[in-house]
């Protein structure tokens, strides 16, 4: 049993949505490998930090995209079913983790 209200989205992601998210994540994965190479090559610290910042920003944007979809589908559905309070609280708990 999951610690969250649902194990999957109320409305399944479309193939296009999945493809866009996967492409973003693969780009981020490539950036992480690039930083690993920079460390191996003993590159200048500031260059590495700039790349780390870019990855953090890219991950944050993926998170915003997933959050937006969650609000538009899962939260909206829960509100319409009278289960909005629990779903909104769940989302707020997760969003608080983003600010840590």
Protein Blocks (a to p, Z undefined) as FASTA:
>chain_A
ZZbfbfbdfbacdfklmmmmmmmmmmmmmmmmmmmmmmmnopafklmmmmmmmmmmmmmm
mmmmmmmmmmmmmmmmmmmnopmmmmmmmmmmmmmmmmZZ
